């Protein structure tokens, strides 16, 4: 059986696009490729880079938190839990 997920809608897409732009700018400015790292990148050294990481983490938490609020509001308004466990079928 095919799996589906909910489309994010206009607001959700704007949030995701803003996050991707922020992530790309951060990556270009503060990370360098590192084949030995699990992520493929490592942080450029220096105090400014660490400050940027801290700022980025705050921005990321805000964006993710805002998206979760939108998602939770949608779920509360339009979805309900069922008793059926899809793994049992």
QUIQUI-V819361 format. One record per residue. N is the residue number from 1. SS is DSSP state (~ for helix, > for strand, _ for the rest). PSI is psi in radians with two decimals (none if undefined). Layout:
n: [N N]
ss: [SS SS]
psi: [PSI PSI]
//
This chain:
n: [1 2 3 4 5 6 7 8 9 10 11 12 13 14 15 16 17 18 19 20 21 22 23 24 25 26 27 28 29 30 31 32 33 34 35 36 37 38 39 40 41 42 43 44 45 46 47 48 49 50 51 52 53 54 55 56 57 58 59 60 61 62 63 64 65 66 67 68 69 70 71 72 73 74 75 76 77 78 79 80 81 82 83 84 85 86 87 88 89]
ss: [_ _ _ _ _ _ _ _ ~ ~ ~ ~ ~ ~ ~ ~ ~ ~ ~ ~ ~ ~ ~ ~ ~ ~ ~ ~ ~ ~ > > > _ _ _ _ _ _ _ > > > _ _ _ ~ ~ ~ ~ ~ ~ ~ ~ ~ ~ ~ ~ ~ ~ ~ ~ ~ ~ ~ ~ ~ ~ ~ ~ ~ ~ ~ ~ ~ ~ ~ ~ _ _ _ _ _ _ _ ~ ~ ~ _]
psi: [2.44 2.59 2.56 2.74 2.77 2.33 2.50 -0.29 3.10 -0.82 -0.82 -0.69 -0.67 -0.73 -0.80 -0.69 -0.75 -0.72 -0.79 -0.69 -0.75 -0.77 -0.74 -0.78 -0.74 -0.82 -0.80 -0.64 -0.62 -0.10 2.69 2.63 2.40 1.76 -0.30 -0.19 2.50 -0.57 -0.24 -0.02 2.74 2.75 2.31 2.58 2.78 2.75 -0.70 -0.69 -0.73 -0.68 -0.67 -0.69 -0.77 -0.76 -0.75 -0.74 -0.68 -0.76 -0.81 -0.79 -0.69 -0.78 -0.82 -0.72 -0.71 -0.75 -0.71 -0.64 -0.76 -0.81 -0.80 -0.69 -0.71 -0.84 -0.80 -0.65 -0.61 -0.19 2.69 2.64 2.59 2.82 -0.27 2.29 1.97 -0.39 -0.38 -0.38 none]
//
